[in-house]
Amino acid sequence: MLEKIATLFHQGGEAVMSSIAFVLVISVVIIIERAFRYWFQYDLPNSAGYMSAVQKMVMNNSIENAIRLCKKAKPKLLPYVLSEALKRANDSTQEIENAMEHAFLSVLPKATKGVAFLSTTANVATLLGLLGTIFGLMKSFGAAAFATGAQKQTILAEGIAEALTATSFGLGTALLCLLAYGVLMMKQSAIVNDINKNSARLLDLLYTRKQKLSS
């Protein structure tokens, strides 16, 4: 297996193939890190059930219990935003909104970090593949100009093989990056939308609670 990979690297041009491989490694690291964060750390799968539990506590005026419930869910992003709003439950509606907005803005960079770079690595991998194509064709036609007969055919075949190998590796890397980018962006949007939706719901609950207490 390693011998086959080494042959492909030599066939596709070591400089270009190594550059694409470097881009691939960076992309895979980002993909694994973001996937782990999104699916195992930041996302709250049963947010509806979680909000139902928070709602019961808020309407029963058990704010401290609701805050403790949110703290137990760390490092999930939604509970953190909710806890920051719950801490200001007895303040004015505007102060609660400000606390919630500040909490949301503090977790947003965590949710959006790194994913956009995959579109860059996809473009770089594509361009490196095209660069390998150009190098292979330059090698073919440059050397073939001074060769004759069977030697000329061999040189042309080697150059075209180099061009196609580099191009296929570059395009394959780019496709992986774009596919992962699309999937991660969908998950990212789902997490952010879930935070926005449930934050608005909690704000309404706290407002309703204040109205009940005042009456």
TILOGU-169263 format. One record per residue (C-alpha): residue number from 1; residue in one letter; x negated, y negated, z. Coordinates in Angstrom, 2 decimals, decimal comma. Layout:
N
{bake=NUM | tidren=a | u=X | v=Y | w=Z} $
...
This chain:
215
{bake=1 | tidren=m | u=0,00 | v=0,00 | w=0,00} $
{bake=2 | tidren=l | u=-2,73 | v=-2,44 | w=0,98} $
{bake=3 | tidren=e | u=-4,72 | v=-1,44 | w=-2,09} $
{bake=4 | tidren=k | u=-1,71 | v=-2,17 | w=-4,31} $
{bake=5 | tidren=i | u=-1,22 | v=-5,57 | w=-2,68} $
{bake=6 | tidren=a | u=-4,91 | v=-6,38 | w=-3,13} $
{bake=7 | tidren=t | u=-4,64 | v=-5,40 | w=-6,81} $
{bake=8 | tidren=l | u=-1,62 | v=-7,66 | w=-7,30} $
{bake=9 | tidren=f | u=-3,41 | v=-10,55 | w=-5,61} $
{bake=10 | tidren=h | u=-6,42 | v=-10,09 | w=-7,85} $
{bake=11 | tidren=q | u=-4,21 | v=-9,69 | w=-10,91} $
{bake=12 | tidren=g | u=-2,18 | v=-12,84 | w=-10,15} $
{bake=13 | tidren=g | u=-5,14 | v=-15,03 | w=-9,33} $
{bake=14 | tidren=e | u=-6,40 | v=-14,97 | w=-5,76} $
{bake=15 | tidren=a | u=-6,21 | v=-18,73 | w=-5,16} $
{bake=16 | tidren=v | u=-2,60 | v=-19,13 | w=-6,31} $
{bake=17 | tidren=m | u=-1,39 | v=-15,86 | w=-4,79} $
{bake=18 | tidren=s | u=-3,00 | v=-16,70 | w=-1,43} $
{bake=19 | tidren=s | u=-1,35 | v=-20,12 | w=-1,48} $
{bake=20 | tidren=i | u=2,08 | v=-18,59 | w=-2,16} $
{bake=21 | tidren=a | u=1,46 | v=-15,99 | w=0,56} $
{bake=22 | tidren=f | u=0,64 | v=-18,81 | w=3,00} $
{bake=23 | tidren=v | u=3,91 | v=-20,56 | w=2,11} $
{bake=24 | tidren=l | u=5,74 | v=-17,23 | w=2,55} $
{bake=25 | tidren=v | u=4,27 | v=-16,69 | w=6,02} $
{bake=26 | tidren=i | u=5,28 | v=-20,21 | w=7,13} $
{bake=27 | tidren=s | u=8,80 | v=-19,66 | w=5,78} $
{bake=28 | tidren=v | u=9,21 | v=-16,28 | w=7,48} $
{bake=29 | tidren=v | u=8,06 | v=-17,74 | w=10,81} $
{bake=30 | tidren=i | u=10,64 | v=-20,54 | w=10,51} $
{bake=31 | tidren=i | u=13,38 | v=-18,10 | w=9,49} $
{bake=32 | tidren=i | u=12,72 | v=-15,72 | w=12,40} $
{bake=33 | tidren=e | u=12,44 | v=-18,54 | w=14,95} $
{bake=34 | tidren=r | u=15,62 | v=-20,29 | w=13,79} $
{bake=35 | tidren=a | u=17,60 | v=-17,05 | w=13,52} $
{bake=36 | tidren=f | u=16,62 | v=-16,10 | w=17,08} $
{bake=37 | tidren=r | u=17,56 | v=-19,55 | w=18,39} $
{bake=38 | tidren=y | u=20,88 | v=-19,71 | w=16,54} $
{bake=39 | tidren=w | u=22,18 | v=-16,21 | w=17,19} $
{bake=40 | tidren=f | u=20,69 | v=-15,44 | w=20,62} $
{bake=41 | tidren=q | u=20,06 | v=-18,76 | w=22,40} $
{bake=42 | tidren=y | u=22,10 | v=-21,68 | w=21,11} $
{bake=43 | tidren=d | u=25,37 | v=-20,16 | w=19,91} $
{bake=44 | tidren=l | u=28,26 | v=-19,40 | w=22,26} $
{bake=45 | tidren=p | u=30,11 | v=-16,53 | w=20,51} $
{bake=46 | tidren=n | u=33,32 | v=-16,64 | w=22,57} $
{bake=47 | tidren=s | u=33,64 | v=-20,41 | w=22,83} $
{bake=48 | tidren=a | u=37,45 | v=-20,24 | w=22,85} $
{bake=49 | tidren=g | u=37,50 | v=-17,96 | w=25,90} $
{bake=50 | tidren=y | u=34,81 | v=-20,05 | w=27,55} $
{bake=51 | tidren=m | u=36,82 | v=-23,23 | w=27,05} $
{bake=52 | tidren=s | u=39,89 | v=-21,55 | w=28,49} $
{bake=53 | tidren=a | u=37,95 | v=-20,82 | w=31,68} $
{bake=54 | tidren=v | u=36,69 | v=-24,42 | w=31,82} $
{bake=55 | tidren=q | u=40,21 | v=-25,72 | w=31,21} $
{bake=56 | tidren=k | u=41,61 | v=-23,76 | w=34,16} $
{bake=57 | tidren=m | u=38,93 | v=-25,13 | w=36,46} $
{bake=58 | tidren=v | u=39,40 | v=-28,71 | w=35,27} $
{bake=59 | tidren=m | u=43,18 | v=-28,63 | w=35,62} $
{bake=60 | tidren=n | u=42,79 | v=-27,07 | w=39,09} $
{bake=61 | tidren=n | u=40,43 | v=-29,93 | w=39,94} $
{bake=62 | tidren=s | u=37,51 | v=-27,50 | w=40,40} $
{bake=63 | tidren=i | u=34,96 | v=-29,67 | w=38,61} $
{bake=64 | tidren=e | u=31,99 | v=-28,33 | w=40,59} $
{bake=65 | tidren=n | u=32,88 | v=-24,76 | w=39,64} $
{bake=66 | tidren=a | u=33,15 | v=-25,79 | w=35,98} $
{bake=67 | tidren=i | u=29,70 | v=-27,42 | w=36,17} $
{bake=68 | tidren=r | u=28,23 | v=-24,29 | w=37,73} $
{bake=69 | tidren=l | u=29,81 | v=-22,17 | w=35,00} $
{bake=70 | tidren=c | u=28,17 | v=-24,37 | w=32,37} $
{bake=71 | tidren=k | u=24,76 | v=-24,22 | w=34,05} $
{bake=72 | tidren=k | u=24,89 | v=-20,41 | w=34,08} $
{bake=73 | tidren=a | u=25,19 | v=-20,41 | w=30,28} $
{bake=74 | tidren=k | u=21,83 | v=-22,11 | w=29,62} $
{bake=75 | tidren=p | u=20,22 | v=-22,43 | w=27,08} $
{bake=76 | tidren=k | u=23,51 | v=-22,46 | w=25,13} $
{bake=77 | tidren=l | u=24,06 | v=-25,91 | w=23,65} $
{bake=78 | tidren=l | u=27,81 | v=-26,29 | w=24,12} $
{bake=79 | tidren=p | u=27,81 | v=-25,68 | w=27,90} $
{bake=80 | tidren=y | u=25,06 | v=-28,26 | w=28,34} $
{bake=81 | tidren=v | u=27,10 | v=-30,94 | w=26,55} $
{bake=82 | tidren=l | u=30,19 | v=-29,99 | w=28,57} $
{bake=83 | tidren=s | u=28,29 | v=-30,08 | w=31,87} $
{bake=84 | tidren=e | u=27,02 | v=-33,59 | w=31,20} $
{bake=85 | tidren=a | u=30,59 | v=-34,77 | w=30,64} $
{bake=86 | tidren=l | u=31,88 | v=-32,89 | w=33,68} $
{bake=87 | tidren=k | u=29,32 | v=-34,61 | w=35,89} $
{bake=88 | tidren=r | u=31,04 | v=-37,89 | w=35,04} $
{bake=89 | tidren=a | u=34,57 | v=-36,52 | w=35,43} $
{bake=90 | tidren=n | u=35,50 | v=-39,10 | w=38,07} $
{bake=91 | tidren=d | u=34,16 | v=-42,06 | w=36,06} $
{bake=92 | tidren=s | u=35,98 | v=-44,04 | w=33,38} $
{bake=93 | tidren=t | u=36,88 | v=-42,49 | w=30,04} $
{bake=94 | tidren=q | u=34,29 | v=-44,65 | w=28,29} $
{bake=95 | tidren=e | u=31,54 | v=-43,49 | w=30,65} $
{bake=96 | tidren=i | u=32,52 | v=-39,86 | w=30,06} $
{bake=97 | tidren=e | u=32,41 | v=-40,43 | w=26,30} $
{bake=98 | tidren=n | u=28,98 | v=-42,08 | w=26,59} $
{bake=99 | tidren=a | u=27,61 | v=-39,19 | w=28,67} $
{bake=100 | tidren=m | u=28,98 | v=-36,66 | w=26,19} $
{bake=101 | tidren=e | u=27,61 | v=-38,53 | w=23,20} $
{bake=102 | tidren=h | u=24,18 | v=-38,82 | w=24,82} $
{bake=103 | tidren=a | u=24,19 | v=-35,09 | w=25,59} $
{bake=104 | tidren=f | u=25,22 | v=-34,26 | w=22,03} $
{bake=105 | tidren=l | u=22,47 | v=-36,43 | w=20,56} $
{bake=106 | tidren=s | u=19,92 | v=-34,75 | w=22,83} $
{bake=107 | tidren=v | u=20,85 | v=-31,22 | w=21,66} $
{bake=108 | tidren=l | u=21,32 | v=-32,10 | w=17,98} $
{bake=109 | tidren=p | u=17,56 | v=-32,07 | w=17,17} $
{bake=110 | tidren=k | u=17,34 | v=-28,57 | w=18,67} $
{bake=111 | tidren=a | u=20,10 | v=-27,37 | w=16,36} $
{bake=112 | tidren=t | u=18,74 | v=-29,01 | w=13,20} $
{bake=113 | tidren=k | u=15,00 | v=-28,55 | w=13,73} $
{bake=114 | tidren=g | u=12,97 | v=-26,87 | w=10,99} $
{bake=115 | tidren=v | u=15,70 | v=-25,56 | w=8,67} $
{bake=116 | tidren=a | u=15,40 | v=-28,39 | w=6,13} $
{bake=117 | tidren=f | u=11,72 | v=-27,51 | w=5,67} $
{bake=118 | tidren=l | u=12,76 | v=-24,25 | w=3,98} $
{bake=119 | tidren=s | u=13,97 | v=-26,24 | w=0,96} $
{bake=120 | tidren=t | u=10,46 | v=-27,71 | w=0,75} $
{bake=121 | tidren=t | u=8,74 | v=-24,33 | w=0,96} $
{bake=122 | tidren=a | u=11,10 | v=-23,01 | w=-1,75} $
{bake=123 | tidren=n | u=10,07 | v=-25,84 | w=-4,09} $
{bake=124 | tidren=v | u=6,38 | v=-25,45 | w=-3,25} $
{bake=125 | tidren=a | u=6,50 | v=-21,69 | w=-3,90} $
{bake=126 | tidren=t | u=8,18 | v=-22,27 | w=-7,27} $
{bake=127 | tidren=l | u=5,62 | v=-24,88 | w=-8,29} $
{bake=128 | tidren=l | u=2,73 | v=-22,68 | w=-7,19} $
{bake=129 | tidren=g | u=4,17 | v=-19,86 | w=-9,28} $
{bake=130 | tidren=l | u=4,33 | v=-22,16 | w=-12,30} $
{bake=131 | tidren=l | u=0,78 | v=-23,29 | w=-11,58} $
{bake=132 | tidren=g | u=-0,26 | v=-19,64 | w=-11,64} $
{bake=133 | tidren=t | u=1,49 | v=-19,31 | w=-15,00} $
{bake=134 | tidren=i | u=-0,48 | v=-22,22 | w=-16,41} $
{bake=135 | tidren=f | u=-3,77 | v=-20,87 | w=-15,05} $
{bake=136 | tidren=g | u=-3,05 | v=-17,45 | w=-16,56} $
{bake=137 | tidren=l | u=-2,24 | v=-18,92 | w=-19,98} $
{bake=138 | tidren=m | u=-5,30 | v=-21,18 | w=-19,86} $
{bake=139 | tidren=k | u=-7,42 | v=-18,16 | w=-19,05} $
{bake=140 | tidren=s | u=-5,86 | v=-16,14 | w=-21,87} $
{bake=141 | tidren=f | u=-6,09 | v=-18,66 | w=-24,68} $
{bake=142 | tidren=g | u=-9,36 | v=-20,21 | w=-23,50} $
{bake=143 | tidren=a | u=-11,21 | v=-16,89 | w=-23,44} $
{bake=144 | tidren=a | u=-9,43 | v=-15,46 | w=-26,49} $
{bake=145 | tidren=a | u=-10,77 | v=-18,30 | w=-28,62} $
{bake=146 | tidren=f | u=-14,25 | v=-16,82 | w=-28,32} $
{bake=147 | tidren=a | u=-13,31 | v=-13,12 | w=-28,45} $
{bake=148 | tidren=t | u=-12,48 | v=-10,80 | w=-31,31} $
{bake=149 | tidren=g | u=-10,71 | v=-7,50 | w=-31,88} $
{bake=150 | tidren=a | u=-9,84 | v=-5,30 | w=-28,92} $
{bake=151 | tidren=q | u=-11,60 | v=-7,61 | w=-26,48} $
{bake=152 | tidren=k | u=-9,28 | v=-10,45 | w=-27,50} $
{bake=153 | tidren=q | u=-6,19 | v=-8,33 | w=-26,88} $
{bake=154 | tidren=t | u=-7,51 | v=-7,29 | w=-23,45} $
{bake=155 | tidren=i | u=-8,18 | v=-10,88 | w=-22,42} $
{bake=156 | tidren=l | u=-4,74 | v=-12,00 | w=-23,60} $
{bake=157 | tidren=a | u=-3,05 | v=-9,15 | w=-21,73} $
{bake=158 | tidren=e | u=-4,97 | v=-9,95 | w=-18,50} $
{bake=159 | tidren=g | u=-4,07 | v=-13,63 | w=-18,70} $
{bake=160 | tidren=i | u=-0,39 | v=-12,96 | w=-19,36} $
{bake=161 | tidren=a | u=-0,32 | v=-10,42 | w=-16,50} $
{bake=162 | tidren=e | u=-1,83 | v=-13,05 | w=-14,19} $
{bake=163 | tidren=a | u=0,75 | v=-15,61 | w=-15,28} $
{bake=164 | tidren=l | u=3,72 | v=-13,26 | w=-14,81} $
{bake=165 | tidren=t | u=2,49 | v=-11,90 | w=-11,47} $
{bake=166 | tidren=a | u=2,02 | v=-15,36 | w=-9,98} $
{bake=167 | tidren=t | u=5,36 | v=-16,56 | w=-11,35} $
{bake=168 | tidren=s | u=7,30 | v=-13,58 | w=-10,01} $
{bake=169 | tidren=f | u=5,71 | v=-13,89 | w=-6,56} $
{bake=170 | tidren=g | u=6,42 | v=-17,62 | w=-6,45} $
{bake=171 | tidren=l | u=10,02 | v=-17,22 | w=-7,57} $
{bake=172 | tidren=g | u=10,61 | v=-14,32 | w=-5,19} $
{bake=173 | tidren=t | u=9,34 | v=-16,39 | w=-2,28} $
{bake=174 | tidren=a | u=11,50 | v=-19,33 | w=-3,35} $
{bake=175 | tidren=l | u=14,60 | v=-17,14 | w=-3,57} $
{bake=176 | tidren=l | u=14,02 | v=-15,83 | w=-0,04} $
{bake=177 | tidren=c | u=13,60 | v=-19,37 | w=1,27} $
{bake=178 | tidren=l | u=16,75 | v=-20,64 | w=-0,44} $
{bake=179 | tidren=l | u=18,86 | v=-17,69 | w=0,72} $
{bake=180 | tidren=a | u=17,66 | v=-18,08 | w=4,30} $
{bake=181 | tidren=y | u=18,19 | v=-21,85 | w=4,07} $
{bake=182 | tidren=g | u=21,82 | v=-21,36 | w=3,04} $
{bake=183 | tidren=v | u=22,55 | v=-18,82 | w=5,79} $
{bake=184 | tidren=l | u=20,84 | v=-20,86 | w=8,50} $
{bake=185 | tidren=m | u=22,56 | v=-24,08 | w=7,42} $
{bake=186 | tidren=m | u=25,94 | v=-22,34 | w=7,66} $
{bake=187 | tidren=k | u=25,15 | v=-21,16 | w=11,19} $
{bake=188 | tidren=q | u=23,80 | v=-24,58 | w=12,13} $
{bake=189 | tidren=s | u=26,99 | v=-26,28 | w=10,91} $
{bake=190 | tidren=a | u=29,13 | v=-23,76 | w=12,81} $
{bake=191 | tidren=i | u=27,28 | v=-24,48 | w=16,07} $
{bake=192 | tidren=v | u=27,47 | v=-28,27 | w=15,65} $
{bake=193 | tidren=n | u=31,15 | v=-28,16 | w=14,67} $
{bake=194 | tidren=d | u=31,91 | v=-25,95 | w=17,67} $
{bake=195 | tidren=i | u=30,24 | v=-28,46 | w=19,97} $
{bake=196 | tidren=n | u=32,17 | v=-31,37 | w=18,44} $
{bake=197 | tidren=k | u=35,49 | v=-29,56 | w=18,61} $
{bake=198 | tidren=n | u=35,18 | v=-28,39 | w=22,19} $
{bake=199 | tidren=s | u=33,68 | v=-31,68 | w=23,39} $
{bake=200 | tidren=a | u=36,76 | v=-33,48 | w=22,09} $
{bake=201 | tidren=r | u=38,94 | v=-30,88 | w=23,80} $
{bake=202 | tidren=l | u=37,17 | v=-31,37 | w=27,14} $
{bake=203 | tidren=l | u=37,48 | v=-35,14 | w=26,83} $
{bake=204 | tidren=d | u=41,22 | v=-34,76 | w=26,38} $
{bake=205 | tidren=l | u=41,39 | v=-32,43 | w=29,40} $
{bake=206 | tidren=l | u=39,50 | v=-34,88 | w=31,59} $
{bake=207 | tidren=y | u=41,77 | v=-37,70 | w=30,46} $
{bake=208 | tidren=t | u=44,85 | v=-35,61 | w=31,26} $
{bake=209 | tidren=r | u=43,39 | v=-34,78 | w=34,67} $
{bake=210 | tidren=k | u=42,79 | v=-38,45 | w=35,42} $
{bake=211 | tidren=q | u=46,37 | v=-39,26 | w=34,45} $
{bake=212 | tidren=k | u=47,68 | v=-36,55 | w=36,81} $
{bake=213 | tidren=l | u=45,50 | v=-37,73 | w=39,68} $
{bake=214 | tidren=s | u=46,54 | v=-41,37 | w=39,20} $
{bake=215 | tidren=s | u=50,22 | v=-40,44 | w=39,19} $
